[in-house]
């Protein structure tokens, strides 16, 4: 296939529109499955949602699994879905791109930020930053084959937080549409704090829109970050998983809830998730495990007694009973 002409690229729409900075739900492995996305879209109404990363096999004839195909098909008519691919060979990524576009994908993202090495046998995720020439070849393959928007989610570097500045010209040449930046290095994993001073510098250094990601757990933090960095938008991860109302608070549509309200909100939210998880997952044990993974994102002091109580539950009925007891006790 011939590379697309520049006019074709200019005609492509990013997964957001309008005058306001887009608020996105981050791709989080094990968390942002289609059940979580449905609840987030209903409660928080993010502007854009992402799949968990879709693994691209470099050996199998079917580049992505049947279960990942279901995730690609599970988008909402109202909220744009970005399919995130993780792989390490141009040929496999090109074929996976063709496959997901046939399934209806309109927006693609290449994962260059995952700090864990359990993805596939090659240098995928954040490890790609050790081979910039691999990044260029992979992006060229995806952009050439895909008719929708293409973006990257990237760390500030592998072990050097200044590496991102050497990658920006590569990103601009590739024809991608925007960058999601998590300003930690890959080797940092999730230690320390995201350095959004780097985010602000990247915004100035590139013509591409930059979406700021990392350590946004309150509306005050997010609004300050938008103002100080000049970022085009925000991507929320753990903050939104713990509090899907954070999207509305960032839009100033809702005030910050007090401790009692947050307690009630959290119980309602977990009940909603439990309903969706029981429909999606096989058996109560798996649904309970997914609910407990969500609890790992809760950090507000006022919610810790509830979190502690729910973590001790050995069965899903007991978990739901604890939530019911909270409601009846108010």
N, C-alpha and C positions, 0 to 999 in steps of 0.2 A: 504493500500500500504506500502511495506517495505521501510525504508529509503534508499536513494541511496548510493552506495558504494563510497568511496573516489575517486576511479579511474574515476567514472562517473563525479564527480564534477570537477576533474582536466581537464577533456576533454571539459568542457563547456567554451565557449568563452565569454568574457565580450563584451559589446556593442561597443567597440572600438578596434582598432588594429593599429599597426604602432609605430614608434619610438617617435612620437610627443605627448605631453600632450593633451588629448582630451578636446575639448571645447563643453560644453553642454548647451542647452537651458533649463532653469529651468521650472518645472511645476508651473504654476501660475493660480489659480482658476479665471475663468471669462476672461482669456486672451489667454492662449495657447491652444485654440481650434484648430481643424484641418485646418481652414482657416489661422489662424496666423502661424501655423507650416509650411504650404505650402509656404507662403510668406517668412518666415525666411529661409527655406531650399533653396529657389531660390536665395535670395539676399545674405544672410550671410553664408550659407552652414555650419551650425554647424555640429559637428561630431556625436552628439547624441541629440535626442529630447525626451521630456517627455509629456505624456498626462496631462491634468488637473487631479486632483485626481478623481478616480473612486470610488464612494461610494459603500460599501459592506453592504447590508441589513442583519441584524441578525434575521429578522422575515419573510421576503418574501421568497417564494420558488425560485423565480428568483433572485439570489443574486445581480446582477447588472442590471441596467435599459437598455431598448432597445437603448436609445440615447447614453449611454456610450458604448454599444456594437459597435455602428457605429464609435465611436472615436478609439476603439481598432483596428478596421478594416482599419482605415485611415492612415496607415503607408506608408512610401515611400520605394521603392526598394533600394534607394541609401543611405538613412540616417536611421540608426537603431532607432526604437521607443521603449521607455521604458514605460510600462503601470504602473501608480502609483495607488496602492490600498490604501484605507483608511477604516479601520474597527477595531473592537475590540473583536471579538470572534474567536478562532481558527477554529471552525467548519465552520463558515460562510466564513472565509478567504480561507480555504482549498477548499471549493466548488466553490468560485469565481475564485480561481486559476485554477481549472480544466476548468471552463467555458471560461476564457480568453485564455487559451492555445489552446482549441479547435477552437477559433476564429483566431488563428495564432500568438498570442503573443509569443515573444522569450525572452523578458527581463521584469522583474517585479521589482517594488520598493515599499516598505512599508513606508507610510507617518507617521513619528513620529516627525514632526516639525510644523505642522499648529497650530498657537497660538490661533485660534478662536474656540469657542465651538458650532458652528452652523452646525456641520457635521452630526452627528447622535446622538442617545440618550446615547451612552456609552462614555467611555474614549478613544477617538480616537485622531489621530494626536499627537500634543505635549502633550496632557493630558496622553498619554500612559506612559510618563516618570515618572508618579506618581506610576506606578505599574510595576516595572521591571519584576516580574514573569509573567505578562501578555504578555510582549514583547517576552520573551523566548518562551512561548507556541505558540504565533502567528507566530513567525519566523519559529519555528519547523514545523508548519502546512504547511506554504507556501513552504519552501525548500523541504519538503518531497514530495509534490504533483507536483512540477514544474520541468521541464527538462531543462529550460534555466537558465540564470543568475538571481540572486536575490540580491537586494541591499536595503539599508535603506537611507532615508533622515531624518536627525535628528538635533535637536538643541543641544547646549552644555549642557543643563540641563533644568529641569523644573523651579526651582528658584535658583539653585546653578550651576554656570558655570563649576564647577569641576566635576559635576555628570558624564559627558561623560567618564571620566577615569575609573569609576566603571562599565560602560556598555561595554567597549571594550572587556573584556574577554568573555562576553555573546555573542557579535557579532561574535567573532572568533570561538566560540564553535558551533554556529548555522550553519556555513558553507556558509554564504553569501559571495558575491564576491567583494563588495566594499562599501564604506561609502561616502555619501554626507553630509558634515558638514556645518551647518550654525551656526557660533559661537556667538549666542545670546541665552539667556534663553527664555523659553516660555512666562514667565510673562513680559519680556521686550517687547514682540511683535516686533515692528520695531523701537523702540526708541533707541537713542544712536547709536554707531557704532559697527559693527561686530568686535569682538576681534580676529584677526587672529594670535595673539600670541598663543592662544589656539589651532588654527589649526596646527601651527608648532609643538607644543608639542604632539598633537594627532598623527601626522605623525610619530614621533619618537616612540610613545608608542604602535603602532599596526603593525601587519604584513599585514593588509589589505590596499589596495590603498585608499587614501583619496582624494575626490574631494572637493575643496574649493568653498564655496558659500557665498555670502553676500557682498553688497556694492562695486561691481566691475563695474564701469561705464566708465572707460577709459582703453585704451591699456596699458598705463603706470602703472596704478594701478594693472592690471592683471598680467603683466610681472614681476613686483616687487614682487607680492604675490607668484607667482610660484617659484621665485628664493629664497625668504626668508623663505618660509614655507616648501619647498620640496614636496608640494602637487603633486599628480599624474595628476591632471587636474583642470579645472575651470568649474563652472556652472554659467551662466549669467542669471539674471532675468530682473529687470527693465532696466538695462543698455542696454541689447539687444532689449528689447521691444521698447525703444526709438531710438535705433541706431543698426539695424541689421548688418551694416557694421563693427561693433565692432569685430566680429569673424575674419574677414579678416585682420583688423588692428592688432589684437593679433598675427596672423600668420606672420605679417610684409609683407603681400601681398599688403596692401594699406597704404598710408601715412595718417596721421591725417588730416581730411578735414578742410578747413577754414570756417568761419562763413557763407559766401555766398554759398559755396558748401553744407554745412549742411542744409541750408534753402531749397535748391533745392532738395536735397536727401529726406528730410522729406516730402515734398509735393508729390514727386513721390511715396514714400513708403505708404503714407496715401491713395493716389489714388488706389494703388494696393490692399491695405486692403479693401477699400470700394467695389471694384469689387468682391473680394472673400466673403465679408460679405453679400453682396446682394444675392449671390447664396446660402449661407448657412442659413441665418436667415430669419424669417418670418416677412416681412414688413420693410419699411424704418425706422420706429421708433426704432426697435430693432437694426438694423444695425448702426444707428446713435449713440445709446447708447453705443454700443461696441467700436466704434471709439473714443468716448469721454473718455472711460475707458483707452484706449491706451494713450491718451493725458496726463493722470495723471502721466505717467512715464517720461514725458519730463521735464528736469530741466535745460538745457543749457540756459544761459541768452540770447543768440542771437536768440533763438527760442521762447522765451516767448511772444513777440508780436503776432506771428502766433498762438500760443496756445490760447492766450486770445481771439483772433478774432474767432477762430473755436469753442471755448467753448460757445460763445454767439449764435451760429447757432441753430435755432429751428427746422429746417428740413434738411433732407439729401441733397436735391437739393441745398439748400443754402450753406451747408458745402462744397459740390463739386464745387459750383460756386466760393467760396472764394479761393479754391485751384487753380482753373483755372485762377482767376484774378491775383494771385501771379505769375503764369507762364507767363501770357501775359505782366505783368509789368516789366519783366526782359529784 
